[in-house]
Amino acid sequence: MNFYTLKDFMMLVWLVLSVCTNMACGYANDSGEGEDDSEVLVGELTRDQQKAIYNFTTCLPYDKQDFAQGVANCPSYSGTVFRGVPGDPQHKMGDKVSVIKSGTPQESWSKSPVWPGQFAGPGGSVYQTQGCGSKDISRYSCNPGEEEVIRQPQQYRVTQARKNDDGQTVYTVKSE
């Protein structure tokens, strides 16, 4: 009998639900007419742009051009945003940091501190900064409750570090 951690189980459930939801959405051509209605605007995004953002949030392949155009058409957000990462790099005040891997075309953050804390896990790190230049994609996300926003990758400087009630290090960072 195999035993899995709760985290493994939750990731499996999330993946199955994401794939099933994506298959049930019928983004591509649900007119039933056999015509390509991918350019039909729904809200302020085309169906293809919505699908690209949705697939991005489920880690499925997505069209990068449709994703970029869709994100550009999403509402801007300038409030506080959060990002959780496993592990604690032990940053010091004034350290220059990059929150994601080099070469990644976008950073995914949240308007809520709850989800990033879960992604960080025990002993992880939560980064918080002002969301200037962020685009709110939560309306098109597979999990709108994550309140996901997209930012361009940036370098940050640590302005504060503290421990939260879950033992995670919360780094307040400022864009360079």
For each residue, the residues with C-beta under 8 A, 3 or more apart:
1:
2:
3:
4: 8 9 12
5: 8 9
6: 9 10
7: 10 11 121
8: 4 5 11 12
9: 4 5 6 12 13
10: 6 7 13 14
11: 7 8 14 15
12: 4 8 9 15 16
13: 9 10 16 17
14: 10 11 17 18
15: 11 12 18 19 58
16: 12 13 19 20
17: 13 14 20 21
18: 14 15 21 22 58 59 60 142
19: 15 16 22 23 58 60
20: 16 17 23 24
21: 17 18 24 25 142
22: 18 19 25 54 55 58 60 142
23: 19 20
24: 20 21
25: 21 22 51 54
26: 30
27: 30 47 48 50 51 54
28: 38 47 51
29: 34 35 36 37 38
30: 26 27 37
31: 35 37
32:
33: 37
34: 29
35: 29 31
36: 29 39
37: 29 30 31 33 40 47
38: 28 29 46 47 48
39: 36 46 47 48
40: 37 46 47
41: 44 45 46
42: 45 46 47 50
43: 50 139
44: 41 73 74
45: 41 42 49 50 53 70 73 74 140
46: 38 39 40 41 42 49 50 66 69 70
47: 27 28 37 38 39 40 42 50 51
48: 27 38 39 51 52 63 66
49: 45 46 52 53 66 67 69 70 73
50: 27 42 43 45 46 47 53 54 70 140
51: 25 27 28 47 48 54 55 62 63 66
52: 48 49 55 56 62 63 64 66 67 70
53: 45 49 50 56 57 62 67 70 71 74 137 140 141
54: 22 25 27 50 51 57 58 140 141 142
55: 22 51 52 58 60 61 62
56: 52 53 59 60 62 67 137
57: 53 54 108 137 140 141 142 143 146 148
58: 15 18 19 22 54 55 142
59: 18 56
60: 18 19 22 55 56
61: 55
62: 51 52 53 55 56 66 67
63: 48 51 52 66 67
64: 52 67 68 105
65: 68 69
66: 46 48 49 51 52 62 63 69 70
67: 49 52 53 56 62 63 64 70 71
68: 64 65 71 72
69: 46 49 65 66 72 73
70: 45 46 49 50 52 53 66 67 73 74 137 140
71: 53 67 68 74 106 135 137 150
72: 68 69 135
73: 44 45 49 69 70
74: 44 45 53 70 71 135 136 137 139 140 150
75: 135 136
76: 133 134 135 136
77: 81 111 131 134 135 136 149
78: 130 131 132 133 134
79: 111 130 131
80: 111 128 129 130 131
81: 77 109 110 111 128 129 130 131 134 149 151
82: 109 110 111 112 113 115 116 117 126 127 128
83: 99 100 107 108 109 110 116 126 127 128
84: 115 116 117 118 119 120 121 124 125 126 127 168
85: 99 119 120 124 125 127
86: 119 120 121 124 125
87: 123 124 125
88: 123 124 125 168 169
89: 97 125
90: 169
91: 95 97 158 161 169 171
92: 95 158 161
93: 158 159 160 161
94: 157 158
95: 91 92 157 158
96: 155 156 157 176
97: 89 91 127 155 156 157 158 171 173
98: 101 102 153 154 155 156
99: 83 85 107 127 154 156 173
100: 83 104 107 153
101: 98 104
102: 98
103:
104: 100 101 107 153
105: 64 153
106: 71 150 151 152 153
107: 83 99 100 104 150 151 152 153 154
108: 57 83 148 149 150
109: 81 82 83 116 131 134 148 149 150 151
110: 81 82 83 113 114 115 116 146 147 148 149
111: 77 79 80 81 82 131 136 138 147 148 149
112: 82 115 116 146 147
113: 82 110 116 117 126 128
114: 110 117 118
115: 82 84 110 112 118 119 145 146 147
116: 82 83 84 109 110 112 113 119 120 126 127
117: 82 84 113 114 120 124 126 164 166 168
118: 84 114 115 121
119: 84 85 86 115 116 124
120: 84 85 86 116 117 124 125 126 168
121: 7 84 86 118 124
122: 166 167 168
123: 87 88 167 168
124: 84 85 86 87 88 117 119 120 121 168 169
125: 84 85 86 87 88 89 120 168 169 170 171
126: 82 83 84 113 116 117 120 164 168 169 170 171
127: 82 83 84 85 97 99 116 156 170 171 172 173
128: 80 81 82 83 113 170 171 172 173
129: 80 81 156 172 173 174 175
130: 78 79 80 81 174 175
131: 77 78 79 80 81 109 111 134 149 151
132: 78 175
133: 76 78 151 152
134: 76 77 78 81 109 131 149 150 151
135: 71 72 74 75 76 77 149 150 151
136: 74 75 76 77 111 139 147 148 149
137: 53 56 57 70 71 74 140 141 148 149 150
138: 111 141 144 146 147 148 149
139: 43 74 136 144
140: 45 50 53 54 57 70 74 137
141: 53 54 57 137 138 144 146 148
142: 18 21 22 54 57 58
143: 57 146 148
144: 138 139 141 147
145: 115
146: 57 110 112 115 138 141 143
147: 110 111 112 115 136 138 144
148: 57 108 109 110 111 136 137 138 141 143
149: 77 81 108 109 110 111 131 134 135 136 137 138
150: 71 74 106 107 108 109 134 135 137
151: 81 106 107 109 131 133 134 135 154
152: 106 107 133
153: 98 100 104 105 106 107
154: 98 99 107 151 175 176
155: 96 97 98 175 176
156: 96 97 98 99 127 129 173 174 175 176
157: 94 95 96 97 173 174 176
158: 91 92 93 94 95 97 161 171 172 173
159: 93 172 173 174
160: 93 171 172
161: 91 92 93 158 169 170 171 172
162: 169 170
163: 167 168 169 170
164: 117 126 167 168 169 170
165:
166: 117 122
167: 122 123 163 164
168: 84 88 117 120 122 123 124 125 126 163 164
169: 88 90 91 124 125 126 161 162 163 164
170: 125 126 127 128 161 162 163 164
171: 91 97 125 126 127 128 158 160 161
172: 127 128 129 158 159 160 161
173: 97 99 127 128 129 156 157 158 159
174: 129 130 156 157 159
175: 129 130 132 154 155 156
176: 96 154 155 156 157
